[in-house]
Amino acid sequence: MRDSYDVLILGAGAAGIGAGRRLAEAGADFLILEARDRIGGRAHTIEREAPLDLGCEWLHSADRNPMVTIAATNGFDVDQRPAPWREQSGGHGASPREQVEFWQAFQRFEKRIEEEAEKNPPVAAGAYLEPDCRWNPLLNAIFSYISGASLNCIDARDYARYEDTGQNWRVRQGYGALFAALGAELPVELGAEVRAIDHGGARVRVETSRGAVEARAVIVSLPTSRLAQLTFTPALPHKQEAAAALPLGTAEKVHFALAQAEEFPSDGHLFPRMDSPDMGSYHLRPLGRPLIEVYFGGSLARGLAEAGADAMVDYAKQELVSLLGSSFPSRLTTLATTSWATDPFSLGSYSYAKPGRADERAVLAAPHDNRMFFAGEACSRSRYSTAHGAFETGHDAAEQALAALQLSPSPRA
């Protein structure tokens, strides 16, 4: 690591990789600083019996998602089978009629928010629930997966602004593996935790666990949980207040290998019950593989992460017992668990806006002094909480930095 560069990128997640690829195209002199011992941030694939995505996994709004083309261009296979979330395989715990009734209630809820949230004073999304609707607990469970927090914690306008075409696809080799490949050739200093940013002098000085480094411009692509903890000199209270208004919700996973998997449909799905806001979502045989992927969200996910891997596995097994019988856990082998809530470099999974704070995304994303630029999924107005939203904000921040430094804004021939 040299002492000085034209541009420093703070964080080698999806946004940092998006920024780095754009700067590399322009031939800029830059370095990415990453606290972890790997790139990818909250996109992370490991190999067990199959590629397992511990972080982001789905290419949301896939019919508009630029990562679909990027994946194909880089030799990755995008599977277009639909997401299983609307299924309750085998009718466990819910009749076909009940399943239809629930999704009708979900659509009515979304329609109310889409039509009314921008017109009315800002409130929590929970204000748009139908009073005493039997499906409200399950709606809260699903939103804990979508937002990492309950409906009473998230801003209705923010949710109304989210872009979702309903198309959700997967990278067979792993979404995290795609980002690792996209960043493989970029200049990255691993193990360099950013601790302070001094932008009071002629150059921006960044203090890291590996020493200090300076640049003409800096792209900050750290999660809001980390940004809120940074020391800025001079202080940037509006940025840190915006970060605090956009905290990271929690989503955690357990991956099981499943014996005698053929009993279940490929890409099946189960909720353990239909009347609780606190439960897992169980994806059976994802991509036809002999696995079960468990997804926890919100306060339940945070509590299980803090309790530890064994507690998370035990909770999942007990929910499966309630559905499939007391002998079912004997068919499971734990392959991996996550703990994004306790990971010191993320402290959560993806951002949501607190009630009344949806416009803080624009505050967070705005450049400062034409030499500090901000990126990350929390900076996206309509594609927050997604990897492609993060990647796009990184690309945009790099464009801003190139223009500010009067470097070539066009890719090299």
C-alpha positions, 0 to 999 in steps of 0.5 A, a space after each residue: 500500500 502506497 501513501 497516496 492515490 488519486 482515489 480511495 474506495 472504502 469497502 470491497 463489497 458490491 458497491 466498492 467493486 462496482 466503483 472499482 471496476 469503473 475506475 479501472 476502466 478509466 485507468 484511474 490510480 486507485 486502491 480499495 481498502 477492505 477490513 475483511 480478509 476477503 472481498 465481497 462484503 455481504 455477498 459471500 459464497 462458500 463451497 460445501 456440498 454445493 455453492 452456498 450463499 451466506 449473504 445475498 443470493 437472489 437477483 431481484 427484479 431480474 428482468 431489469 437487473 444489470 447483474 444478469 447480463 454481467 453474470 452471463 458475460 463473466 461465464 456464470 449461469 443464471 437460473 430463471 426458475 421462479 422463487 418458491 416463497 408463495 408455496 406451502 409445499 404439500 399443504 402443510 399447515 395451510 389449505 390451498 384456500 388459506 394460501 390464496 387468502 393470505 396472498 390476497 391480503 398481501 396484495 391489498 396491503 402493498 396496494 394501499 402503501 403504493 397508492 397512499 404512502 406518498 400522499 399521507 404524512 410519513 408513518 410506519 408501514 404497519 399503519 397500513 395493515 388491516 385492523 384485526 386481519 388474521 394474516 397480519 402476523 404472517 405479513 410481519 414475518 415476511 417483511 422481517 425477511 424483506 426488510 430485516 425488521 418488522 412493519 412497525 420499524 420501517 417507513 411506508 414511503 421507503 417501502 413504496 419506493 422500492 422497485 420490485 418486478 416480481 422476477 427473482 433469479 439465482 446464480 448457480 455458482 453463487 452470487 457471492 462467487 460472482 462478486 468475488 470474480 468481478 473484483 478479483 483483478 482490482 487493487 485491494 488492500 485486505 485487513 485494512 479497517 478504516 477508522 477515521 477520515 480527515 478531509 480538512 486538508 488539501 488531500 483526504 487522509 484515511 486512517 486504517 489498521 494498516 496505517 494512513 493513506 491519502 487521496 484526492 478523492 474518496 468513495 465511502 461504500 461502507 455499511 451504514 452501521 460502520 459509517 455511523 461509527 467513523 470519526 470524520 474531521 471535520 465532523 459530518 453530522 448530517 451523514 452520520 445522522 442519515 446513516 443512523 436513520 438507515 440502520 441494518 436489519 437482520 437476516 440470517 441463514 442455516 444451510 442443511 444437507 438433507 438425506 432422502 431429499 427426493 421426498 420433497 419437490 425441487 424448489 419447494 417451500 414451507 412456513 412452519 405456521 401461518 399465525 406468527 411473526 417470528 419464524 423461519 422460512 424453509 426453502 426445500 431442495 434449492 436448485 434441485 439440490 439435496 439441501 434445505 436453506 433456512 431464512 430468519 429475519 428481524 428481531 428473531 434473526 438477531 436474537 438467534 445470531 447473538 445466541 450462537 450457531 447451535 441455538 439457531 440450528 436447534 430453533 430451525 430443527 424444532 420448527 421442522 419437527 413441528 411440520 415433519 415429525 420428531 424423527 426429521 432432524 436425523 436426516 439433517 446435517 448442518 453445513 453452515 450458519 451465518 451471523 451477520 448481526 454480530 459480524 463486526 464489519 457489517 453488524 447487520 444485513 441490509 438497510 431499512 429507513 426508520 419511520 419518517 426517514 425515507 429521504 435520508 437515503 438522498 442525504 447519505 448519497 449526496 457528494 460532500 465537497 466534491 471529493 467525498 462520494 458515497 455508495 452502497 445499497 442504503 444510498 439507493 432510492 428504489 433498489 436498496 437492500 439489493 446487491 445490484 442497487 449497491 453495485 450501481 451506486 458504486 458505479 455512479 460514485 466512481 463517475 462522480 469522482 472521475 468528473 470531479 478529478 477531471 479524469 477520463 470519464 470514458 472507458 479506455 479503448 
